[in-house]
Amino acid sequence: MASKYIGILFLVVGVALALWGYNIYDAATSQISRAFSGDTPFEAWAGMVGGGVCILLGIFKLK
């Protein structure tokens, strides 16, 4: 039973991280930075990749 709670927690945290990373990626300052330098902020990648990993862990914990 505790494994299901941990899985749900991973899913919630993963979705929140992925949304946070996307918000940073889509921010106006990031768009301007990408237009001039082509670099994506590290926080955006960390949020989206970390969120994806947490979502996958949550799915595997729920099975």
N, C-alpha and C positions, 0 to 999 in steps of 0.2 A: 504494500500500500504506500509506503514512503517513497518508493521508486516513482510512482505515478505523480506524487506531489512535486518531486524534484524535476520530472519531465515537464510538468506544467510550468514550473518556475523557469526552466530553461527556455521554453517557448515564449513566455511573456518577456523575459529579458532579451531574448534574441530579436523579437519583433521591435522592441523599444530601441535596441542598438542599431538595427538596420534602418529604422526611420530616422534616428538621430544622424547617422552617417549620410543618409540621402539628403536630409535637410542641410547639412554642411556642404555637401556636394552641389546642391542647387542654390546656395546662397549667392547673393549678388557679388560679394567680394570674391568668392571662389570663381564665379563666371568671368569676372574681369581678370583675375589671376591666370585662369586657363587661357583666356584670349591672348594675353601677352607672353606668357612663358610656356604654356602648354602643360604645366604641372598641376596635378590634383592634390589637394591638401591630404596629408597623412591621416588626419583625424577622420576624414571621409572614408578612406579605404579601411582604416581600422574598425570603424563602426559598422560598415557594410559587411566586411569579411567576418568580423567577430559575431555579428548578428546572425549571419548565415551558419556559422559553426554552432552557435548556441541553439538555433532552430533545429539543425540536424541532430544534435545531442538530445534535445527534447523529444523529437520524433522517435528516436531509437529507445529512449527511456520509457516511452508510453507503450511500446509494443510488447 
